[in-house]
Amino acid sequence: MDDSPADDSGSGGAPDDGERSRGGDRSPRDAADAPLPDDVVAEAERLTRLARNATDPDERAAYIQRRDEIVAEYDYAARVREADDTLVCHPEHWLEDGVVRTERIDDLSTAVERSLSGPGDPDDWAALDADNRDLVERVRSEAGDVHAANASAFADFMGNHCAKPMTAATADEIEQFLGEYYVRNAWPDPDARAVVVDSIEITFAVAGVEPPAFTPPDMDDSPGRSAGRSERGT
């Protein structure tokens, strides 16, 4: 028996694949078929991502609290299964003294899962790309064409390669964009290349979202910038 303790921080404690296999062919159903509404699942995922990117402990706790409140309205609980970086929403009654005991659960199909890593939902790509392009134009309006050009390259990367909003980017994805995609595919001029890290931070700032703590690579044309932690992400 694998008793998984609940985690008030929003991580760990959800049933793993081994636990589900003991229940036979009863994998968590898709959000569209679950009693938890799609929009609630989507908001829980959004708040979880915001919590992961937040650098202020109080801000992170506020996002997690809000996520837990919205799923609790449907008698659900939420946590992150660290083994495969997945948000799991499951009925609250699965918990006994803060522990999920799946061997006592008759129907595991009422759980809902959303991966927090890898590509997002490509079916929503058109709407996602439109939102990213709108953010690029907001960057242009607030910070000028050079930063907008970098934001546009970032939108290309996040939309075409990750199928995710720019503001949902992880530290690894930002570092991949800066260290690989940008230098090979964006063909930036020296002025744009010199400020690309700032452009990423500005993009998040314009969106009102705290960026994850990422490590910028050495940019040959960025005088005075080291490869230390992003100032906005620390």
C-alpha positions in Angstrom: 0.0 0.0 0.0 1.4 3.4 -1.0 0.0 6.0 1.3 0.7 9.4 -0.2 0.5 12.3 2.3 -1.2 15.5 1.2 1.0 18.6 0.7 -0.4 22.0 1.6 2.1 23.7 -0.7 0.3 22.2 -3.7 3.0 19.6 -4.5 3.2 15.8 -4.0 0.7 13.5 -2.4 -1.3 12.7 -5.6 -1.7 9.1 -6.8 1.1 8.0 -9.0 0.9 5.6 -12.0 1.6 2.6 -9.8 -1.3 3.5 -7.5 -3.7 3.8 -10.5 -2.6 0.5 -11.9 -3.8 -1.3 -8.8 -7.3 -0.2 -9.6 -7.2 -1.8 -13.1 -8.1 0.2 -16.2 -9.3 3.3 -14.3 -7.1 6.1 -15.5 -8.2 9.7 -14.7 -10.7 10.9 -17.3 -10.2 14.0 -19.4 -11.5 17.3 -18.1 -14.3 17.3 -20.7 -15.8 14.2 -19.2 -15.2 14.9 -15.5 -17.6 16.4 -13.0 -15.1 19.3 -12.4 -15.9 21.9 -15.1 -13.4 22.6 -17.8 -13.1 26.3 -16.9 -12.3 25.4 -13.3 -9.6 22.9 -14.3 -8.1 25.5 -16.7 -8.1 28.2 -13.9 -6.6 25.7 -11.5 -3.8 25.0 -14.0 -3.3 28.7 -14.6 -3.0 29.5 -10.8 -0.6 26.6 -10.4 1.7 27.9 -13.1 1.5 31.4 -11.5 2.4 29.9 -8.2 5.4 28.1 -9.7 6.7 31.3 -11.2 6.1 33.5 -8.2 9.3 34.4 -6.3 7.4 36.0 -3.3 6.3 33.3 -0.9 3.2 35.2 0.1 2.2 35.6 -3.6 2.8 31.9 -4.2 0.7 31.0 -1.2 -2.1 33.3 -2.4 -2.2 31.6 -5.8 -2.3 28.1 -4.2 -5.0 29.2 -1.8 -7.1 30.6 -4.6 -6.6 27.4 -6.6 -7.6 25.2 -3.7 -10.7 27.4 -3.0 -12.1 27.2 -6.6 -11.8 23.4 -6.7 -13.1 23.0 -3.2 -16.3 24.6 -4.4 -16.9 21.3 -6.2 -15.6 19.2 -3.3 -12.3 18.6 -5.0 -8.7 19.0 -3.9 -5.6 19.8 -6.0 -1.9 19.1 -5.8 1.1 18.6 -8.1 2.4 15.1 -8.7 6.1 15.8 -8.8 7.1 12.4 -10.4 5.8 13.6 -13.8 5.0 17.3 -13.1 1.3 16.9 -13.3 -1.6 18.8 -11.7 -4.1 16.4 -10.2 -7.5 17.4 -9.1 -9.4 14.7 -7.2 -12.5 14.4 -4.9 -11.7 15.6 -1.4 -13.1 12.5 0.1 -10.1 10.6 -1.2 -8.1 12.1 1.6 -8.1 10.4 5.0 -6.0 12.3 7.6 -4.2 14.0 4.8 -3.3 10.8 3.0 -4.7 9.5 -0.3 -5.3 5.7 0.0 -6.2 4.7 -3.5 -6.8 1.0 -2.6 -10.0 2.2 -0.8 -11.3 4.1 -3.8 -13.9 2.4 -6.0 -13.7 4.8 -9.0 -10.4 6.5 -9.8 -11.8 8.0 -13.0 -13.1 11.1 -11.2 -9.6 12.5 -11.0 -8.6 15.1 -13.6 -5.0 15.6 -14.7 -3.2 18.4 -16.5 0.5 18.2 -17.4 2.5 21.2 -16.3 5.5 20.5 -18.6 5.9 20.0 -22.3 3.5 21.3 -25.0 0.2 22.8 -24.1 -3.1 22.0 -26.0 -2.4 22.4 -29.7 -6.1 22.5 -30.4 -6.2 25.9 -29.0 -3.2 27.1 -31.0 -5.0 29.8 -33.0 -6.4 31.5 -29.9 -3.1 31.0 -28.1 -1.1 32.6 -30.9 -3.6 35.5 -31.1 -3.1 36.2 -27.4 0.7 36.0 -27.7 0.6 38.4 -30.7 -1.6 40.8 -28.7 1.0 40.8 -25.9 3.7 41.5 -28.5 1.8 44.6 -29.6 1.4 45.7 -26.0 5.2 45.4 -25.6 5.6 47.5 -28.7 3.3 50.1 -27.3 5.0 50.3 -23.9 8.7 49.5 -24.8 9.2 50.1 -28.5 10.0 48.2 -31.6 13.3 46.5 -30.6 11.8 44.8 -27.6 8.7 44.0 -29.6 10.8 42.2 -32.2 12.4 40.1 -29.5 8.9 39.4 -28.0 7.7 38.4 -31.4 10.5 35.9 -31.7 9.6 34.6 -28.3 6.0 34.3 -29.4 7.1 32.2 -32.4 9.0 29.9 -30.1 6.4 29.5 -27.5 3.5 29.1 -30.0 5.2 26.9 -32.6 7.5 24.8 -30.4 5.7 24.7 -27.0 2.0 25.5 -27.9 1.9 27.6 -24.8 1.3 31.3 -23.9 4.5 33.3 -23.5 3.7 33.9 -19.8 3.4 30.2 -19.1 7.1 29.6 -20.1 9.2 27.7 -17.7 12.8 28.6 -16.9 14.1 25.8 -19.1 12.0 27.0 -22.0 13.2 30.6 -21.7 16.8 29.3 -21.5 16.2 27.2 -24.6 14.8 30.1 -26.4 17.7 32.4 -25.5 20.5 29.9 -25.9 19.3 27.9 -29.0 16.2 29.2 -30.8 16.9 32.9 -30.8 20.5 32.8 -32.0 19.7 30.2 -34.7 16.3 31.2 -36.0 15.5 34.9 -35.1 18.5 36.4 -37.0 18.5 39.4 -34.6 20.4 42.6 -35.3 23.0 43.6 -32.7 20.6 46.1 -31.0 17.9 43.5 -30.5 20.4 40.8 -29.4 21.9 43.1 -26.8 18.6 43.5 -25.0 16.8 40.2 -25.5 17.0 39.2 -21.9 15.5 42.5 -20.9 12.8 42.0 -23.6 11.8 38.7 -22.0 11.5 40.4 -18.6 9.6 43.3 -20.1 7.2 40.9 -21.8 6.3 39.3 -18.5 6.1 42.7 -16.8 3.7 44.0 -19.4 1.5 41.0 -18.9 1.6 41.5 -15.2 3.1 38.1 -14.5 6.3 37.3 -12.6 8.8 35.4 -14.7 10.4 32.2 -13.5 14.0 32.5 -12.2 16.0 31.7 -15.3 19.7 31.8 -16.1 20.5 33.9 -19.2 23.2 32.6 -21.4 26.2 34.7 -22.3 25.1 37.0 -25.2 28.2 38.0 -27.2 26.7 41.4 -28.1 25.4 42.2 -24.7 28.1 44.3 -23.0 28.0 44.4 -19.3 25.5 41.5 -18.9 26.7 38.4 -17.1 25.2 34.9 -17.1 23.8 35.3 -13.6 20.2 35.0 -12.5 17.7 37.2 -14.1 17.1 40.2 -11.8 13.3 39.9 -12.1 13.4 36.1 -11.5 15.3 36.1 -8.3 
